[in-house]
Amino acid sequence: MYEATGVALKRLIAIAASLALLAWLAADARWRTVGGALAALTPATLAIAGGGLLASYLLRAARVHDEFRRDAGGRFGTCLRIVLMHNAMVNVVPFRGGEAAFPVLLRQSFGTPLGRAVASLFWFRLQDALIVAILAVIVWPSLPLPLRAAGVTGLIGFAWYLPRWARAPHDWAERHGFHAKLAKLRDAFAESTQHARFGWVWTIANWSVKLAAQAWLLATLLPASATVGAAGALGAELAAILPIQGVAGFGTYEAGAAAALLPHGIPFEDGLRAALALHLFVIACAVGAGGVAWLVSGATSATPNGDQPPVSGKR
């Protein structure tokens, strides 16, 4: 009962955040300035930002291919389609419901067990959160150097320790009830963390490219320096990993970016406007790429030589 109440409360807060953004847009016809900002961008600017996001998709596909290389059997194209369709779902389905697409697509494409896929998704998201958190601690304004160093050290230590804790011998499976269920999750998580050979490399590379592309576009929209754009992009991504999200991320994403831009002298309303334009571009790229992947997936599955899940009794 309490869990259901908590979920309902989170959804109400998420809807309220999105409605607040909608009300802000409706006031004084500010939505027109957002469209004008996007229309004013040059084709070269859009191409650079879009190319950066495409490179990010490829790096994410490489991470999935590395993690599930035994299941994938060299089918990088299928991994890319999974990433694109999953990314599109995450960007448009409310309350992070699109995350469910990842394990489902892996099972359909490679026959990967759901537990294994869910554990890997959790590890992927945890890696993403740790990288973003480390970057935030490094660039946080007015943070004393000792606290900055302690924060980075603590996060790196946690990232190093967690997989080793999961793989350590334990007797949880011999217990009953809740501990027995946790044992299955811990074992699945341990399996996930030991399969990716270059997981951290892919994660760092992905975030470097993704944040650079968003920072470039945001700096152009403001306009401002690349440093200011990077601060806003990082603030938006920090808001994106919060447990409470606006519908399709709207509201929380923009507020995070605008708040991060305040220390750099960017008025909150200007930050919201530029962040919304950036968000619309990111969603358009995600949905467009996901739509292409879905069409290609449908065409491939309709041919005799299309990718099929493995029929062997693996795992």
Backbone hydrogen bonds, N-H to C=O, Kabsch-Sander energy under -0.5 kcal/mol:
donor,donor_aa,acceptor,acceptor_aa,energy
5,T,1,M,-2.2
6,G,2,Y,-2.2
7,V,3,E,-2.2
8,A,4,A,-2.3
9,L,5,T,-2.3
10,K,6,G,-2.2
11,R,7,V,-2.2
12,L,8,A,-2.1
13,I,9,L,-2.3
14,A,10,K,-2.5
15,I,11,R,-2.6
16,A,12,L,-2.4
17,A,13,I,-2.2
18,S,14,A,-1.9
19,L,15,I,-2.6
20,A,16,A,-2.3
21,L,17,A,-1.6
22,L,18,S,-2.2
23,A,19,L,-2.7
24,W,20,A,-2.1
25,L,21,L,-2.3
26,A,22,L,-2.3
27,A,23,A,-1.6
29,A,26,A,-1.2
30,R,25,L,-0.9
30,R,27,A,-1.2
31,W,25,L,-1.2
32,R,29,A,-1.3
33,T,29,A,-0.5
33,T,30,R,-0.6
34,V,30,R,-1.3
35,G,31,W,-2.0
36,G,32,R,-2.3
37,A,33,T,-2.1
38,L,34,V,-1.9
39,A,35,G,-2.4
40,A,36,G,-1.5
41,L,38,L,-1.1
46,L,42,T,-2.2
47,A,43,P,-2.4
48,I,44,A,-2.3
49,A,45,T,-2.4
50,G,46,L,-2.9
51,G,47,A,-2.6
52,G,48,I,-2.1
53,L,49,A,-2.1
54,L,50,G,-2.3
55,A,51,G,-2.3
56,S,52,G,-1.9
57,Y,53,L,-2.2
58,L,54,L,-2.1
59,L,55,A,-2.1
60,R,56,S,-2.2
61,A,57,Y,-2.2
62,A,58,L,-2.0
63,R,59,L,-1.8
64,V,60,R,-2.2
65,H,61,A,-2.8
66,D,62,A,-2.3
67,E,63,R,-2.3
68,F,64,V,-2.7
69,R,66,D,-0.8
72,A,68,F,-3.3
73,G,69,R,-1.9
75,R,72,A,-1.1
76,F,74,G,-1.9
79,C,75,R,-1.6
80,L,76,F,-2.5
81,R,77,G,-2.1
82,I,78,T,-2.3
83,V,79,C,-2.3
84,L,80,L,-2.6
85,M,81,R,-2.5
86,H,82,I,-2.6
87,N,83,V,-2.7
88,A,84,L,-2.0
89,M,85,M,-2.0
90,V,86,H,-2.4
91,N,87,N,-1.7
92,V,88,A,-1.1
93,V,89,M,-2.7
96,R,93,V,-0.6
97,G,94,P,-1.7
99,E,96,R,-1.7
100,A,97,G,-1.4
101,A,98,G,-1.7
102,F,99,E,-1.4
104,V,100,A,-1.4
105,L,101,A,-2.9
106,L,102,F,-2.2
107,R,103,P,-2.1
108,Q,104,V,-2.3
109,S,105,L,-2.4
110,F,106,L,-2.8
111,G,106,L,-0.7
111,G,107,R,-1.2
112,T,106,L,-1.2
117,A,113,P,-2.1
118,V,114,L,-3.0
119,A,115,G,-2.1
120,S,116,R,-1.9
121,L,117,A,-2.4
122,F,118,V,-2.4
123,W,119,A,-2.1
124,F,120,S,-2.8
125,R,121,L,-2.6
126,L,122,F,-2.2
127,Q,123,W,-2.5
128,D,124,F,-2.5
129,A,125,R,-2.6
130,L,126,L,-2.3
131,I,127,Q,-2.3
132,V,128,D,-2.4
133,A,129,A,-2.5
134,I,130,L,-2.5
135,L,131,I,-2.2
136,A,132,V,-2.2
137,V,133,A,-2.3
138,I,134,I,-2.1
139,V,135,L,-2.0
140,W,136,A,-1.0
143,L,140,W,-1.3
148,R,144,P,-2.5
149,A,145,L,-2.9
150,A,146,P,-2.5
151,G,147,L,-2.6
152,V,148,R,-2.3
153,T,149,A,-2.5
154,G,150,A,-2.6
155,L,151,G,-2.2
156,I,152,V,-2.4
157,G,153,T,-2.6
158,F,154,G,-2.3
159,A,155,L,-2.3
160,W,156,I,-2.0
161,Y,157,G,-2.4
162,L,158,F,-2.4
164,R,160,W,-0.7
165,W,161,Y,-2.5
166,A,162,L,-2.2
167,R,163,P,-1.8
168,A,164,R,-0.8
168,A,165,W,-0.6
174,E,171,D,-1.0
175,R,172,W,-1.4
179,H,176,H,-1.0
181,K,177,G,-1.5
182,L,178,F,-2.3
183,A,179,H,-1.9
184,K,180,A,-1.3
185,L,181,K,-1.7
186,R,182,L,-2.9
187,D,183,A,-2.4
188,A,184,K,-2.3
189,F,185,L,-2.5
190,A,186,R,-2.4
191,E,187,D,-2.2
192,S,188,A,-2.0
193,T,189,F,-2.3
194,Q,190,A,-1.0
195,H,191,E,-0.6
195,H,192,S,-1.0
196,A,192,S,-0.9
197,R,195,H,-0.6
202,W,198,F,-2.6
203,T,199,G,-2.2
204,I,200,W,-2.6
205,A,201,V,-2.4
206,N,202,W,-2.7
207,W,203,T,-2.4
208,S,204,I,-2.1
209,V,205,A,-2.1
210,K,206,N,-3.0
211,L,207,W,-2.4
212,A,208,S,-1.6
213,A,209,V,-2.3
214,Q,210,K,-2.2
215,A,211,L,-2.8
216,W,212,A,-2.2
217,L,213,A,-1.9
218,L,214,Q,-2.7
219,A,215,A,-2.6
220,T,216,W,-1.6
221,L,217,L,-2.2
222,L,218,L,-1.9
224,A,219,A,-2.3
229,G,225,S,-2.2
230,A,226,A,-2.4
231,A,227,T,-1.9
232,G,228,V,-2.1
233,A,229,G,-2.5
234,L,230,A,-2.3
235,G,231,A,-2.2
236,A,232,G,-2.2
237,E,233,A,-2.0
238,L,234,L,-2.3
239,A,235,G,-1.9
240,A,236,A,-1.4
241,I,237,E,-0.8
241,I,238,L,-0.8
242,L,239,A,-1.2
245,Q,243,P,-0.5
247,V,14,A,-0.6
249,G,246,G,-2.8
250,F,247,V,-1.8
252,T,250,F,-0.6
253,Y,249,G,-2.1
255,A,251,G,-2.1
256,G,252,T,-2.3
257,A,253,Y,-1.9
258,A,254,E,-2.7
259,A,255,A,-2.5
260,A,256,G,-1.8
261,L,257,A,-1.3
262,L,258,A,-1.0
264,H,261,L,-1.3
265,G,262,L,-2.2
266,I,261,L,-1.6
271,G,267,P,-2.4
272,L,268,F,-2.5
273,R,269,E,-2.3
274,A,270,D,-2.3
275,A,271,G,-2.5
276,L,272,L,-2.5
277,A,273,R,-1.9
278,L,274,A,-2.3
279,H,275,A,-2.8
280,L,276,L,-2.6
281,F,277,A,-1.9
282,V,278,L,-2.5
283,I,279,H,-2.6
284,A,280,L,-2.4
285,C,281,F,-2.4
286,A,282,V,-2.4
287,V,283,I,-3.2
288,G,284,A,-2.6
289,A,285,C,-2.7
290,G,286,A,-2.5
291,G,287,V,-2.7
292,V,288,G,-2.1
293,A,289,A,-2.4
294,W,290,G,-2.3
295,L,291,G,-2.3
296,V,292,V,-2.7
297,S,293,A,-2.6
298,G,294,W,-2.4
299,A,295,L,-2.3
300,T,296,V,-2.6
301,S,297,S,-2.5
302,A,298,G,-0.9
303,T,300,T,-1.4
306,G,303,T,-1.7
314,K,312,S,-0.6
